[in-house]
Amino acid sequence: MSVSHIEIKSLDELLLMRRAGLVVSEGLEAMCGAAAVGVTTGELDQIGRDVLARNAATSSFLGYGAEYGAPFPGVACISVNDELVHGIPGDRALVDGDVVSIDFGAIVAGWHGDAARTIIVGTADPVDVALIEATREAFWAGALATRDGNRIGDVSKAIEGYVKRLPTRYGTLREYTGHGIGTEMHMSPDVPNWYRPRPTPRLRVGMAIAIEPMLTTGTHQTLELDDEWTVVSRDGSRGSHWENTVAVTPGGAWVLTEADGGATRLGDAFAPLAD
């Protein structure tokens, strides 16, 4: 895939994407903070709706997929335990020990932001804590490889390399990947979380990608439920999802969906256009 097929943003357009990213950050913080025993996934989704309305933003997710006959009914994908991604919010009440992944997207002035977090409700099992930490740190490994002149394959290699060096073996989802993002939520290029030795697009200033490791405590194999959205692990293992929208700037990377832009984790690679 050549760079000509990938949307390159002006620096002013990346600034607009930052606005969408900050709405996503606010929504995720609010929903994660409200997740507690007895709260339903539908109630969390309503919090996301309130954040969008408060910021005059619209949802990247609501109605997505309508052209295929199964429009997504929420503003957030909320996946619990063995539900890995694309969980539909509804009447399910959270219980103690649940592992909850929340994926949220916002549109501001025609530009998208997309990010996900995974949390534990109530009592935390050390196995689940380690799983979430591994997924989060795999994201940061990928973000550190996101710079002008590198290739998408370098991002994939950094993510996979981090996961493989861990003392615990995790499954990395292969059917679901990160992606380009900008005037649409899902754009070229795909950003796999595993490395294959093949030509991949070169990263350039003005590109924005959603990096999103998805790990399980078991294998990478998945099933899609009859609702045509919810993806579960085939072996019943729990999963974790960590995602951010990352822009390539002249000086490095800017994490558009983190409140601090990634300053605390990127070090010398942190290169905001304005914050």
RASUL-V367530 format. One record per residue. N is the residue number from 0. RES is the residue in one small letter. OMEGA is omega in degrees with one decimal (* if undefined). D_FIRST is the distance of its C-alpha to the first C-alpha in Angstrom with 2 decimals. Layout:
# RASUL-V367530
N/RES/OMEGA/D_FIRST ; N/RES/OMEGA/D_FIRST
This chain:
# RASUL-V367530
0/m/-179.4/0.00 ; 1/s/-179.2/3.78 ; 2/v/-179.8/6.70 ; 3/s/178.8/8.20 ; 4/h/-174.8/6.99 ; 5/i/-178.2/8.60 ; 6/e/176.2/12.38 ; 7/i/-177.7/14.26 ; 8/k/167.9/17.89 ; 9/s/178.9/21.01 ; 10/l/176.5/23.34 ; 11/d/178.8/25.68 ; 12/e/174.3/23.13 ; 13/l/176.2/22.54 ; 14/l/175.7/26.32 ; 15/l/177.4/26.34 ; 16/m/177.1/23.89 ; 17/r/178.3/26.39 ; 18/r/177.2/29.06 ; 19/a/-179.7/27.24 ; 20/g/179.4/26.60 ; 21/l/174.2/30.31 ; 22/v/177.7/31.28 ; 23/v/179.4/29.16 ; 24/s/179.3/30.83 ; 25/e/-179.1/34.22 ; 26/g/179.2/33.72 ; 27/l/178.3/32.68 ; 28/e/-179.5/35.62 ; 29/a/-178.6/37.97 ; 30/m/178.4/36.90 ; 31/c/-179.8/36.86 ; 32/g/-178.3/40.23 ; 33/a/-178.0/41.72 ; 34/a/-176.6/40.69 ; 35/a/178.0/44.03 ; 36/v/178.1/46.12 ; 37/g/177.5/47.00 ; 38/v/179.5/44.33 ; 39/t/177.4/42.27 ; 40/t/175.8/38.52 ; 41/g/177.4/39.31 ; 42/e/175.8/41.31 ; 43/l/178.3/38.42 ; 44/d/179.5/36.23 ; 45/q/176.3/38.99 ; 46/i/176.1/38.86 ; 47/g/177.9/35.19 ; 48/r/-179.9/36.22 ; 49/d/178.5/38.97 ; 50/v/178.2/36.69 ; 51/l/-178.4/34.40 ; 52/a/-178.9/37.51 ; 53/r/-177.7/39.04 ; 54/n/-178.5/36.06 ; 55/a/178.9/35.62 ; 56/a/174.4/32.13 ; 57/t/-173.6/30.70 ; 58/s/171.8/28.96 ; 59/s/-170.1/25.27 ; 60/f/-172.7/26.43 ; 61/l/-179.4/29.55 ; 62/g/-179.5/28.99 ; 63/y/179.1/25.33 ; 64/g/-177.5/24.57 ; 65/a/-178.4/27.40 ; 66/e/178.7/25.53 ; 67/y/174.1/25.52 ; 68/g/-178.7/29.24 ; 69/a/-178.3/29.45 ; 70/p/-179.3/29.14 ; 71/f/-171.2/29.23 ; 72/p/-177.0/32.78 ; 73/g/173.3/32.55 ; 74/v/177.7/31.16 ; 75/a/167.9/30.48 ; 76/c/-177.2/29.34 ; 77/i/-171.3/32.24 ; 78/s/-172.4/32.05 ; 79/v/174.4/35.11 ; 80/n/-177.9/35.56 ; 81/d/169.5/33.82 ; 82/e/-170.6/31.88 ; 83/l/178.8/28.57 ; 84/v/171.1/26.61 ; 85/h/177.1/27.12 ; 86/g/-178.8/30.91 ; 87/i/178.0/32.83 ; 88/p/-178.0/35.55 ; 89/g/-173.1/39.04 ; 90/d/-177.6/42.51 ; 91/r/177.5/41.66 ; 92/a/-179.6/43.82 ; 93/l/179.0/42.60 ; 94/v/-177.7/44.86 ; 95/d/177.9/45.62 ; 96/g/179.1/42.99 ; 97/d/170.5/40.10 ; 98/v/-171.5/36.59 ; 99/v/174.8/34.87 ; 100/s/-179.1/31.21 ; 101/i/-179.9/30.73 ; 102/d/-169.3/27.38 ; 103/f/179.4/27.79 ; 104/g/-179.3/25.91 ; 105/a/176.3/27.27 ; 106/i/174.9/26.54 ; 107/v/178.8/28.33 ; 108/a/176.9/28.23 ; 109/g/-177.6/25.14 ; 110/w/-174.0/23.11 ; 111/h/165.3/22.43 ; 112/g/-173.4/23.31 ; 113/d/179.3/22.93 ; 114/a/179.4/24.65 ; 115/a/176.4/26.68 ; 116/r/173.8/29.72 ; 117/t/-177.5/31.84 ; 118/i/176.0/35.61 ; 119/i/178.6/38.74 ; 120/v/175.7/41.63 ; 121/g/-174.8/45.02 ; 122/t/-175.6/45.69 ; 123/a/172.7/42.82 ; 124/d/179.6/42.43 ; 125/p/178.2/41.40 ; 126/v/179.6/38.87 ; 127/d/177.6/37.13 ; 128/v/-179.6/37.43 ; 129/a/178.5/35.73 ; 130/l/-179.0/32.89 ; 131/i/178.7/32.21 ; 132/e/179.7/32.53 ; 133/a/-178.8/30.05 ; 134/t/179.0/27.45 ; 135/r/-178.4/28.15 ; 136/e/174.8/28.05 ; 137/a/175.2/24.76 ; 138/f/-176.0/23.31 ; 139/w/174.6/24.89 ; 140/a/177.8/23.57 ; 141/g/-179.6/20.00 ; 142/a/-179.9/21.04 ; 143/l/178.3/22.54 ; 144/a/-176.7/19.30 ; 145/t/179.7/17.62 ; 146/r/-177.8/18.11 ; 147/d/178.3/16.82 ; 148/g/172.8/15.38 ; 149/n/177.0/14.68 ; 150/r/174.6/11.45 ; 151/i/178.3/10.77 ; 152/g/176.9/12.18 ; 153/d/176.6/15.26 ; 154/v/179.0/15.90 ; 155/s/-179.5/15.76 ; 156/k/179.5/17.95 ; 157/a/178.8/20.37 ; 158/i/-178.4/20.86 ; 159/e/-179.6/21.43 ; 160/g/178.5/23.55 ; 161/y/-177.3/25.75 ; 162/v/-177.6/26.37 ; 163/k/179.6/27.17 ; 164/r/-178.9/29.67 ; 165/l/178.8/31.68 ; 166/p/177.7/35.00 ; 167/t/179.2/34.32 ; 168/r/177.9/31.78 ; 169/y/172.7/29.55 ; 170/g/177.4/27.24 ; 171/t/-179.5/23.66 ; 172/l/-177.5/22.28 ; 173/r/-178.4/19.27 ; 174/e/-176.6/18.94 ; 175/y/-172.4/18.54 ; 176/t/166.5/16.15 ; 177/g/-170.2/15.65 ; 178/h/168.6/13.34 ; 179/g/-177.0/12.63 ; 180/i/179.8/15.88 ; 181/g/176.7/17.74 ; 182/t/169.5/19.14 ; 183/e/-179.9/18.25 ; 184/m/179.8/18.75 ; 185/h/-178.2/15.66 ; 186/m/171.0/12.39 ; 187/s/5.1/8.71 ; 188/p/167.1/7.84 ; 189/d/179.5/10.04 ; 190/v/-178.9/12.29 ; 191/p/178.2/14.17 ; 192/n/174.9/17.68 ; 193/w/-173.6/17.72 ; 194/y/170.8/16.13 ; 195/r/-178.2/14.68 ; 196/p/-180.0/14.43 ; 197/r/178.1/10.96 ; 198/p/176.6/8.19 ; 199/t/-177.5/6.73 ; 200/p/176.4/5.99 ; 201/r/177.1/9.42 ; 202/l/179.8/11.90 ; 203/r/174.8/13.74 ; 204/v/-178.5/17.06 ; 205/g/174.7/17.00 ; 206/m/173.7/14.27 ; 207/a/-179.7/15.86 ; 208/i/171.6/15.03 ; 209/a/178.4/17.43 ; 210/i/-173.4/18.17 ; 211/e/172.9/20.41 ; 212/p/176.6/21.88 ; 213/m/-174.7/23.92 ; 214/l/173.1/26.57 ; 215/t/174.8/29.58 ; 216/t/179.3/32.81 ; 217/g/-178.3/32.26 ; 218/t/-179.9/29.38 ; 219/h/-172.6/25.86 ; 220/q/-173.5/26.84 ; 221/t/172.6/27.17 ; 222/l/173.1/28.79 ; 223/e/-178.9/28.49 ; 224/l/-176.5/31.94 ; 225/d/178.1/33.51 ; 226/d/177.0/32.86 ; 227/e/178.7/29.23 ; 228/w/-169.8/28.04 ; 229/t/178.8/29.65 ; 230/v/-179.4/27.91 ; 231/v/175.7/30.43 ; 232/s/-178.5/30.50 ; 233/r/-177.3/31.67 ; 234/d/178.3/34.24 ; 235/g/-179.2/35.56 ; 236/s/179.8/34.42 ; 237/r/-178.2/33.87 ; 238/g/178.6/30.59 ; 239/s/-174.7/29.41 ; 240/h/177.6/26.55 ; 241/w/-172.8/25.83 ; 242/e/168.7/23.25 ; 243/n/171.7/22.83 ; 244/t/-174.3/20.69 ; 245/v/178.6/19.86 ; 246/a/174.2/19.20 ; 247/v/-178.5/18.21 ; 248/t/-178.8/21.20 ; 249/p/-176.6/22.50 ; 250/g/-178.0/24.64 ; 251/g/-175.6/22.67 ; 252/a/177.6/22.04 ; 253/w/-177.4/23.84 ; 254/v/-169.3/24.22 ; 255/l/-175.8/24.79 ; 256/t/170.7/26.36 ; 257/e/-176.8/28.86 ; 258/a/-179.2/32.18 ; 259/d/179.5/32.30 ; 260/g/-177.8/28.65 ; 261/g/-174.5/28.37 ; 262/a/-173.7/31.09 ; 263/t/-175.5/33.06 ; 264/r/-174.1/30.29 ; 265/l/179.1/27.90 ; 266/g/-178.1/30.66 ; 267/d/179.8/29.63 ; 268/a/-177.8/26.00 ; 269/f/-175.9/27.23 ; 270/a/-179.5/26.56 ; 271/p/172.7/27.52 ; 272/l/175.3/27.67 ; 273/a/176.2/30.86 ; 274/d/*/32.63
